[in-house]
Amino acid sequence: MSLSDVLMGLALLGLLGSMALPTWQNALTQTQLKARAQLLMADAQWAQWQALRLAEPIDLRPLACAATASTAPAPPGPDWSCGWQVLRPASTQLPTDILLRQRDLSPTLRMQASLAQAAWRFDAQGRWRMGAMRVVWSPALSQGKLTSLTVCVSNTGRWRWQSGSGCST
């Protein structure tokens, strides 16, 4: 085997690798999007179970994206990219919120919820009282043709997954 054959083989290998790398990166990002959506779904189901178990309302609230104060609640709005908390909210019997669970996430993926309230509340019977909503996960940095992952949550609490950023019926 001559040196030119080796160089030609390396060039071909480099060409094939450069074609496969974007596909591999997209697959990895899609896996991360699904994993984050599954985390949120699991924590929402856990919050519902806690509401039933304690017979008290339970909230899911977004975390603020601040490196110094990761436990600070986020201001009201749709951005849940840095994570969330599961809390027993303050009441007449409970003077302050009690943290039950927290998910700190790196903001490498964006998470936007179509929710005007600052929290998702489950009542003392574990019911979701906020109606239907949409949660969209997407890469924080643009990555070409990569589509977003959307979870559509019906007013009965049923979760449905689809690509793109809309919830079709």
Secondary structure, 3 states (H helix, E strand, C coil): CCHHHHHHHHHHHHHHHHHHHHHHHHHHHHHHHHHHHHHHHHHHHHHHHHHHHHCCCEEEEEECCCCCCCCCECCCCCECCCEEEEEECCCCCCCCCEEEEEEECCCCEEEEECCCCCCEEECCCCCECCCCEEEEEEECCCCCCCCCEEEEECCCCCEEEEECCCCCC
